[in-house]
Amino acid sequence: MSTKKSNQTIYTNLKAIITGQGFAQKNGRFVKSEDLQILEGPLHVICKNNKIVEITSKIPKKVRKVDCSGLVATPAFIDSHTHALFGGARWNEYFARWSGKSYVKINKAGGGIRKTFRDTQDCKEKDLISSLDKRLKFMHKEGVRVVEIKSGYGATADEELRILKILKKYSSKAPVEIKKTFLGLHAIPPETDEKTWTTQMIDLLPKISKEKLADFVDAFPEVGFFSTQETERFFKAAQKLGIKARIHADEITHMGAAELGIKISALSVDHLQKISDQALMSLKNSRTVATVLPATSFFMGLEYAPARKIIDHGARLALATDYNPGTAPDPSILFTAKLAASQMKLSPAEIFCGLTYNAAAALGCDSQWGLIAPNYSSEFLLWDCETTFIAEEILLSGKYPVKI
């Protein structure tokens, strides 16, 4: 649901609105049910130039009206961590892992990310775009309006640039807003070494910055992949060019990656299954958002990140799908929400905040996305809710937002 025209439009007779404004008042921390700030209707939302102007109980004259009788409005969902542009498939690896093979061993044997290197390189641009378009249309159907997409499936510098250029070219036609991330340090390609590859990725940064091919950089420090030392070298080079960092942190092994992310003021530290107590304490006073990805634990058979502990330590917590061909093949944000409830024991308010306001903060756009409030995006969602348990019904019922 969007307002594409510059003229003023009013969405009328809403049964209720989850504004989420309590999330902002608490800076996305220690949120409770009252922070959903559910306003009872009938209410009307006035929009202009793709922005919300006002929430009102009065309908002005001479304004284009859209009848939303009986519907509930919520902020749009944001998926702040995906690897949604890729070629090929790796379905067999799930059963290999479930039968006892480790993620690292599969990668060393030529599977894992290295297989996606080959599959993506062999895939034509039009086919990559076609596949991505289908994936994003599904995400849009579920209520996602902003999606972060990483590179990282290029086995050469030229291939990484190709992936980023495809993302930039497609972004203007996408059904959602795309945030582009240069995941330069994802896996070390065959016939090279960590330091050489890191240097090659650093050498790409000026071109990426000049041509605006990426909004962020990212890295995957992990045993068998990249060290925190090379990761920091890569991030410092990006920061000199004004490119903000996000980091895969302490997913399989405690590497001190979360501590590194906080130290360099990364927008987010993601995964966090093995986060240390030191990092937990540091997040309390940090602007860095802790992003947890429960679907990855589900599909990899890993322990779940300690989301409850992260929140109770005072950190901002976001939720994302980690959608990718190898460790989280389900692009459903609503599946992620269900796992957050059942496996992480998060409340409806914590889940909503993690999918909206805090997810926007993980992408540095929480002044435009994540709330229903003046000057925020008019790309809010409309739901047909049958009960008074609005947030619970939206997160668990399997319903999709209503099209207007």
Backbone torsions as a table, in degrees:
resi	resn	phi	psi	omega
1	MET	NA	121.6	-178.4
2	SER	-145.7	163.8	176.5
3	THR	-115.0	99.0	-173.5
4	LYS	-87.8	-26.5	-176.0
5	LYS	-83.9	157.9	-178.4
6	SER	-80.5	-16.5	-179.7
7	ASN	-74.6	160.6	-175.6
8	GLN	-75.7	138.4	178.7
9	THR	-132.1	143.1	177.1
10	ILE	-122.7	130.1	176.9
11	TYR	-96.8	113.1	-165.1
12	THR	-103.2	157.9	168.5
13	ASN	60.5	34.8	176.5
14	LEU	-66.9	134.4	180.0
15	LYS	-67.1	-36.7	179.3
16	ALA	-163.4	161.7	176.7
17	ILE	-135.0	125.2	166.5
18	ILE	-89.3	103.7	-175.5
19	THR	-82.1	-30.6	-175.4
20	GLY	71.7	8.9	-174.4
21	GLN	-65.8	-22.2	174.5
22	GLY	-66.1	-27.2	176.4
23	PHE	-61.4	-45.2	-178.7
24	ALA	-66.8	-39.0	-179.6
25	GLN	-62.7	-27.9	178.5
26	LYS	-102.3	9.9	-178.5
27	ASN	55.6	34.6	175.7
28	GLY	70.4	19.2	-176.1
29	ARG	-120.3	144.4	176.1
30	PHE	51.6	43.1	-175.6
31	VAL	-74.9	145.4	178.8
32	LYS	-122.8	175.4	-176.0
33	SER	-58.9	-36.1	-178.9
34	GLU	-66.9	-18.7	-179.6
35	ASP	-76.9	-10.6	169.5
36	LEU	-61.9	-26.4	-177.2
37	GLN	46.7	68.9	179.4
38	ILE	-81.4	117.4	177.4
39	LEU	-97.1	129.9	179.5
40	GLU	-84.1	139.9	-178.8
41	GLY	-90.0	-170.8	6.4
42	PRO	-74.1	134.2	-179.8
43	LEU	-132.9	160.7	-177.4
44	HIS	-132.4	140.6	179.8
45	VAL	-115.5	120.2	179.5
46	ILE	-94.8	131.0	-178.4
47	CYS	-128.2	149.0	175.6
48	LYS	-153.9	136.8	178.5
49	ASN	53.5	43.4	176.5
50	ASN	66.3	16.9	177.2
51	LYS	-125.6	150.5	173.2
52	ILE	-77.2	132.1	178.9
53	VAL	-98.1	-44.1	-172.6
54	GLU	-163.6	147.8	166.7
55	ILE	-105.2	124.1	-171.1
56	THR	-141.4	160.1	174.2
57	SER	-99.7	-1.1	-179.7
58	LYS	-115.5	143.2	179.6
59	ILE	-100.5	113.3	178.2
60	PRO	-69.8	157.9	179.2
61	LYS	-82.6	161.5	174.5
62	LYS	55.8	43.9	176.6
63	VAL	-128.3	139.6	177.2
64	ARG	-65.1	125.5	-174.6
65	LYS	-108.1	139.8	172.9
66	VAL	-122.2	115.5	-175.7
67	ASP	-76.0	121.0	179.5
68	CYS	-118.9	33.5	-175.8
69	SER	-54.9	129.7	177.0
70	GLY	80.8	-0.3	-176.6
71	LEU	-99.9	158.8	178.6
72	VAL	-113.6	134.7	178.5
73	ALA	-101.9	139.3	174.6
74	THR	-137.8	160.2	171.4
75	PRO	-60.3	153.0	177.0
76	ALA	-69.8	152.6	175.5
77	PHE	-79.9	152.6	179.8
78	ILE	-130.2	125.9	176.6
79	ASP	-102.1	103.1	-168.4
80	SER	-93.2	6.7	178.6
81	HIS	-153.8	103.0	174.8
82	THR	-142.1	161.9	171.8
83	HIS	-124.1	52.7	-165.2
84	ALA	-76.0	-11.3	178.5
85	LEU	-101.8	108.2	-179.3
86	PHE	-160.3	160.9	173.2
87	GLY	-109.7	157.4	174.8
88	GLY	79.1	-169.3	-178.6
89	ALA	-151.4	156.8	-178.7
90	ARG	-137.0	38.1	-175.9
91	TRP	-58.6	-34.9	-176.9
92	ASN	-63.6	-25.3	-176.6
93	GLU	-67.9	-26.8	178.5
94	TYR	-62.9	-44.8	-179.9
95	PHE	-71.1	-30.7	175.2
96	ALA	-63.9	-44.0	179.0
97	ARG	-66.7	-42.0	-178.9
98	TRP	-65.6	-20.8	177.6
99	SER	-92.2	0.3	172.2
100	GLY	124.8	-11.7	-179.8
101	LYS	-78.2	139.8	-178.7
102	SER	-84.7	160.0	177.7
103	TYR	-59.8	-43.1	-178.9
104	VAL	-65.2	-42.1	-179.8
105	LYS	-66.2	-39.8	177.6
106	ILE	-61.2	-42.3	179.5
107	ASN	-65.4	-42.2	-179.9
108	LYS	-65.0	-29.5	-179.5
109	ALA	-82.3	4.5	178.3
110	GLY	100.1	0.1	175.4
111	GLY	-92.2	-152.1	176.4
112	GLY	59.2	-143.5	-176.9
113	ILE	-60.0	-33.1	-179.6
114	ARG	-63.7	-34.2	176.1
115	LYS	-66.7	-41.5	179.2
116	THR	-68.2	-29.7	169.6
117	PHE	-50.9	-54.2	-175.3
118	ARG	-66.5	-45.7	-176.7
119	ASP	-63.5	-39.3	-179.0
120	THR	-70.7	-41.4	179.1
121	GLN	-63.1	-34.2	-179.2
122	ASP	-79.1	-9.4	-174.9
123	CYS	-91.3	131.6	179.0
124	LYS	-70.0	154.1	-178.5
125	GLU	-55.1	-45.6	-177.4
126	LYS	-63.2	-33.7	179.8
127	ASP	-74.9	-37.3	175.4
128	LEU	-62.7	-43.1	179.8
129	ILE	-66.3	-42.0	-179.9
130	SER	-60.4	-45.2	179.3
131	SER	-65.0	-44.0	179.6
132	LEU	-63.0	-40.8	-179.5
133	ASP	-60.2	-41.9	178.2
134	LYS	-64.2	-40.9	-179.4
135	ARG	-65.3	-42.8	-177.4
136	LEU	-72.0	-30.3	175.9
137	LYS	-66.3	-35.9	175.0
138	PHE	-65.2	-44.7	179.3
139	MET	-60.5	-41.9	178.3
140	HIS	-60.7	-41.0	179.9
141	LYS	-59.7	-33.5	-179.8
142	GLU	-82.9	-7.9	176.4
143	GLY	111.9	6.4	178.1
144	VAL	-82.1	132.9	-179.8
145	ARG	-121.9	-11.9	174.0
146	VAL	-133.2	129.7	-179.6
147	VAL	-130.5	126.5	170.8
148	GLU	-85.7	133.7	179.7
149	ILE	-130.4	130.5	-177.1
150	LYS	-99.8	151.6	164.1
151	SER	-80.8	-146.6	176.3
152	GLY	105.9	-4.1	178.2
153	TYR	-107.1	24.9	175.1
154	GLY	-103.5	130.5	179.9
155	ALA	-91.7	0.5	175.2
156	THR	-139.3	163.2	177.1
157	ALA	-61.2	-41.4	179.9
158	ASP	-63.7	-36.5	-179.9
159	GLU	-70.5	-37.2	175.4
160	GLU	-61.7	-42.2	177.1
161	LEU	-63.9	-39.8	178.6
162	ARG	-59.3	-44.8	-178.9
163	ILE	-62.4	-45.2	-179.9
164	LEU	-65.3	-37.5	178.6
165	LYS	-68.0	-36.6	175.9
166	ILE	-63.0	-44.0	178.7
167	LEU	-60.6	-45.2	-179.6
168	LYS	-63.8	-43.7	-179.4
169	LYS	-62.2	-40.7	-175.9
170	TYR	-79.3	-24.5	-170.2
171	SER	-53.8	-39.4	-176.9
172	SER	-69.4	-17.6	-178.9
173	LYS	-104.2	-4.1	-173.1
174	ALA	-71.1	152.0	178.2
175	PRO	-76.0	-7.0	178.6
176	VAL	-133.1	166.7	172.5
177	GLU	-78.9	130.6	-178.1
178	ILE	-105.4	132.4	169.6
179	LYS	-107.2	124.4	-171.5
180	LYS	-98.6	132.5	179.5
181	THR	-123.2	130.6	174.1
182	PHE	-88.1	99.0	177.7
183	LEU	-89.7	72.1	-174.9
184	GLY	-65.6	-34.4	-179.1
185	LEU	-107.9	86.0	-178.7
186	HIS	-111.6	-57.2	173.9
187	ALA	-147.8	148.4	-179.0
188	ILE	-81.5	118.6	-179.5
189	PRO	-63.7	157.1	176.1
190	PRO	-58.9	153.1	175.4
191	GLU	64.9	27.1	171.3
192	THR	-145.3	-179.0	178.9
193	ASP	-131.8	168.8	-172.4
194	GLU	-57.5	-49.5	-175.3
195	LYS	-66.3	-42.3	179.5
196	THR	-62.6	-45.3	-179.3
197	TRP	-64.2	-43.4	179.4
198	THR	-59.7	-42.3	178.5
199	THR	-62.5	-42.0	178.1
200	GLN	-61.2	-40.3	179.8
201	MET	-69.5	-37.0	175.6
202	ILE	-63.1	-38.7	179.9
203	ASP	-64.7	-21.7	177.8
204	LEU	-79.7	-20.4	-169.9
205	LEU	-59.0	-42.8	179.1
206	PRO	-59.3	-41.1	179.1
207	LYS	-66.3	-43.2	179.6
208	ILE	-61.8	-40.6	178.8
209	SER	-67.5	-47.4	-177.0
210	LYS	-62.2	-41.1	-176.9
211	GLU	-92.6	3.8	178.4
212	LYS	53.6	48.2	-178.7
213	LEU	-84.2	-14.7	-179.0
214	ALA	-148.7	146.6	176.0
215	ASP	-90.4	-26.7	-175.9
216	PHE	-142.8	167.6	166.7
217	VAL	-117.2	160.9	-178.3
218	ASP	-150.6	162.4	178.5
219	ALA	-152.9	159.6	-178.4
220	PHE	-122.6	79.2	174.4
221	PRO	-73.5	122.0	-176.9
222	GLU	-165.9	153.2	176.6
223	VAL	-57.1	127.9	-178.5
224	GLY	87.3	-1.5	-179.6
225	PHE	-124.8	-94.3	-177.7
226	PHE	-127.5	150.0	176.9
227	SER	-85.4	161.4	175.6
228	THR	-68.9	-26.9	179.9
229	GLN	-66.3	-48.0	178.8
230	GLU	-69.4	-33.3	176.2
231	THR	-61.5	-44.9	180.0
232	GLU	-65.3	-38.3	177.9
233	ARG	-61.0	-42.9	178.5
234	PHE	-63.9	-45.9	-178.0
235	PHE	-65.0	-41.0	-179.3
236	LYS	-63.6	-36.7	176.9
237	ALA	-65.4	-39.9	178.5
238	ALA	-66.9	-41.7	-178.1
239	GLN	-64.6	-30.9	176.8
240	LYS	-63.3	-24.8	179.0
241	LEU	-97.7	4.7	177.7
242	GLY	82.0	17.1	179.4
243	ILE	-95.6	123.8	-176.9
244	LYS	-79.5	153.7	-174.5
245	ALA	-105.4	152.5	168.3
246	ARG	-136.9	153.6	-171.9
247	ILE	-143.8	136.1	166.6
248	HIS	-71.4	121.1	-168.8
249	ALA	-131.1	121.4	166.9
250	ASP	52.5	49.5	-179.2
251	GLU	-81.1	-53.3	-175.5
252	ILE	-105.7	-36.1	-178.0
253	THR	-131.4	143.8	173.1
254	HIS	-74.5	111.4	-177.9
255	MET	-111.6	-1.5	-171.8
256	GLY	75.9	18.2	-176.6
257	ALA	-70.5	-37.0	177.3
258	ALA	-63.2	-42.6	177.3
259	GLU	-60.0	-40.2	177.7
260	LEU	-63.7	-45.2	179.8
261	GLY	-59.3	-43.0	179.0
262	ILE	-66.4	-41.1	-179.1
263	LYS	-58.7	-41.0	-176.8
264	ILE	-93.8	8.7	179.4
265	SER	61.2	42.6	173.9
266	ALA	-59.7	147.6	176.9
267	LEU	-62.1	-36.9	-179.9
268	SER	-152.1	151.2	169.4
269	VAL	-115.5	126.1	-165.9
270	ASP	-119.5	144.3	-178.8
271	HIS	96.9	-85.3	167.5
272	LEU	72.4	21.4	176.3
273	GLN	-59.7	-32.4	-176.6
274	LYS	-112.4	29.9	-178.2
275	ILE	-62.9	142.7	-177.6
276	SER	-87.7	162.4	175.7
277	ASP	-63.2	-34.8	178.6
278	GLN	-61.5	-44.6	179.1
279	ALA	-65.9	-39.3	177.5
280	LEU	-58.2	-44.5	179.9
281	MET	-66.4	-37.6	-178.0
282	SER	-69.4	-31.5	-178.5
283	LEU	-65.1	-26.3	-177.8
284	LYS	-57.1	-39.9	-177.2
285	ASN	-107.4	19.6	-177.1
286	SER	-111.2	150.9	172.9
287	ARG	-80.2	-11.6	-179.8
288	THR	-65.5	133.4	-179.8
289	VAL	-92.1	136.7	173.5
290	ALA	-89.0	116.3	-178.9
291	THR	-107.9	122.3	179.6
292	VAL	-109.1	148.6	-169.9
293	LEU	-130.5	77.9	-171.5
294	PRO	-63.0	-28.2	-179.7
295	ALA	-63.7	-31.4	178.4
296	THR	-63.5	-43.6	177.6
297	SER	-64.0	-40.2	179.1
298	PHE	-59.6	-48.4	-174.8
299	PHE	-81.2	-23.9	-179.2
300	MET	-97.2	-7.5	-177.8
301	GLY	70.3	27.4	179.0
302	LEU	-92.6	161.6	170.1
303	GLU	-62.0	153.7	177.8
304	TYR	-83.0	146.5	175.6
305	ALA	-58.6	145.1	-176.7
306	PRO	-76.8	67.5	-174.4
307	ALA	-59.0	-41.9	179.9
308	ARG	-59.9	-43.4	179.8
309	LYS	-66.7	-39.6	178.9
310	ILE	-60.5	-46.9	-180.0
311	ILE	-64.6	-45.0	-177.0
312	ASP	-66.4	-19.6	174.6
313	HIS	-84.0	-2.9	175.7
314	GLY	93.9	13.8	178.4
315	ALA	-83.2	158.6	169.6
316	ARG	-83.0	128.9	-176.4
317	LEU	-117.5	127.2	174.4
318	ALA	-113.4	158.1	177.5
319	LEU	-121.4	141.2	178.1
320	ALA	-149.9	166.7	-173.9
321	THR	-84.1	-28.4	-169.3
322	ASP	58.8	27.4	-174.5
323	TYR	-52.3	124.1	180.0
324	ASN	-164.5	166.8	-174.7
325	PRO	-77.2	-15.2	-169.3
326	GLY	-109.8	-30.7	-175.8
327	THR	-129.2	-10.1	179.4
328	ALA	-154.9	80.2	-170.5
329	PRO	-83.1	5.6	-177.6
330	ASP	-105.1	116.2	-178.5
331	PRO	-81.9	8.7	-172.9
332	SER	-79.5	116.1	175.1
333	ILE	-70.1	-28.0	179.0
334	LEU	-73.3	-30.4	172.8
335	PHE	-66.4	-42.1	175.5
336	THR	-58.3	-42.0	178.8
337	ALA	-61.9	-41.8	-179.9
338	LYS	-64.9	-41.3	177.5
339	LEU	-65.4	-37.4	178.2
340	ALA	-62.1	-35.5	178.8
341	ALA	-75.5	-50.1	-171.1
342	SER	-79.9	-35.9	-174.4
343	GLN	-101.9	-29.0	-178.2
344	MET	-103.7	-8.5	176.0
345	LYS	61.6	38.0	178.1
346	LEU	-86.8	151.3	179.1
347	SER	-81.7	164.5	176.3
348	PRO	-56.0	-40.7	179.8
349	ALA	-65.1	-41.9	179.7
350	GLU	-65.1	-38.3	178.9
351	ILE	-68.9	-45.7	178.6
352	PHE	-59.7	-44.1	178.6
353	CYS	-62.4	-39.4	-179.5
354	GLY	-68.8	-25.0	-179.6
355	LEU	-95.6	-8.5	-174.6
356	THR	-126.0	-87.3	-171.7
357	TYR	-64.7	-46.6	-179.9
358	ASN	-72.5	-31.9	175.0
359	ALA	-64.0	-38.5	176.2
360	ALA	-64.2	-39.5	178.8
361	ALA	-63.6	-35.2	178.0
362	ALA	-64.3	-18.6	177.4
363	LEU	-110.8	7.6	177.3
364	GLY	69.5	23.8	-177.2
365	CYS	-126.9	30.4	-177.3
366	ASP	-78.3	2.9	171.3
367	SER	-94.2	-6.5	178.1
368	GLN	-120.1	-25.8	-174.8
369	TRP	-129.0	154.5	171.2
370	GLY	110.1	-10.7	179.4
371	LEU	-136.2	161.7	163.1
372	ILE	-104.5	101.3	-174.6
373	ALA	-160.3	159.2	177.5
374	PRO	-54.5	138.5	179.2
375	ASN	77.2	2.5	173.4
376	TYR	-93.1	164.0	-176.4
377	SER	-58.3	141.3	176.0
378	SER	-81.6	5.4	177.3
379	GLU	-82.3	57.5	175.6
380	PHE	-88.8	170.6	-175.4
381	LEU	-106.7	151.7	177.0
382	LEU	-121.9	133.3	-175.5
383	TRP	-129.0	145.0	174.7
384	ASP	-98.1	92.6	-176.4
385	CYS	-98.9	136.3	-174.8
386	GLU	-100.5	-9.3	-176.4
387	THR	-125.2	175.2	175.8
388	THR	-85.0	-9.2	177.3
389	PHE	-87.8	69.5	-167.9
390	ILE	-62.7	-54.6	-176.6
391	ALA	-61.9	-43.4	179.9
392	GLU	-62.3	-43.2	-178.6
393	GLU	-64.3	-42.3	-179.5
394	ILE	-63.6	-42.7	-174.6
395	LEU	-76.0	-29.2	-170.0
396	LEU	-114.6	-15.9	-171.3
397	SER	-78.0	-20.1	-175.5
398	GLY	85.0	6.6	177.8
399	LYS	-73.0	154.2	172.7
400	TYR	-105.4	156.5	174.5
401	PRO	-61.0	153.6	-177.8
402	VAL	-81.5	139.3	173.6
403	LYS	-86.6	138.7	177.2
404	ILE	-114.5	NA	NA
